[in-house]
């Protein structure tokens, strides 16, 4: 199985590293426009092979898309990362043209690939990729919900003072500081609702911390986070390549599901060898439905800025 990661920055390189040492794919290609950058990252990862015991072949290429031929999955991380004080939405004008060009180029050499979009603003870039390529919606996946849910479970585990692997939780809606919806009502600790252990004001704080989880790290690091995003992408790729059929919140094109049309936004999906294999319908209460509709309105407003790119 072959995976291409376009963009060898922190997130892309971390994704390649996790895929390699977990043996998710037999081959990983890192591609970047900066001369020698992807080659250097690939070489650095390969020099870990004997100490971490993996057999994945990792190579790098400077803007040579022919090296990506035959990829089963292509991950797009291209574009500039967020800087302190910058919202994901402010990146749209810069990253839209980059993502469109990347998608078109990878499909020349891997026409049957599944594309995982990481570039921000992620829901809008996922929508752009779908519309620009004309691919069926099961083959275009926005990664954001996997990352947001991992952050949600982290904050829940801190509040519970219990291992995060014993916590289940899901974030739906747009991948933005004001548009994501941590479903505290449905979160659980070893099968028991977290509301049995945490007061409502604590759950409200967990949700609020989750929503600004990325911005919090950007403020601390001076740039976007990369360990959790890279690992979240690898987790998603693993479910595709190994047909694991995990239920993962992903940004996917909706055609009536959750009361929305002509939009890519985060909802729970079954992820397997065909990409999005099923959009899972979960019963939202009235408050959650209202939040989801509000989130969709915000994402749709951003999508309106794509007219010139898609023309």
Buried (B, 14 or more C-beta within 10 A) or exposed (E): BBBBBBBBBBBBBBBBBBBBBBEBBEBBBBBBBEEEBBBBBBEEBBEBBEEEEBEBBBBBBBEEBEBBBEBBBBBBBBBBBBEEEBBBBBBBEEBBEBBBEBBEBBBEBBEEBBBBBBBBBBBBBBBBBBBBBEBEBBBBBBBBBBBBBBBBBBBBBEBBEBEBEBBBBBBBBBBBBEBBBBBBEBBBBEEEEBBEBBEEEBBEBBBEBBBBBBBBBBEEEEBBBBEBBBBBBBBBBBBBBBEBBBBBBBBBBBEEBBEBEEBBBBBBBBBBBBBBBBBEEEEBEEEBEEBBEBBBEBBBEBBEBBEEBEE
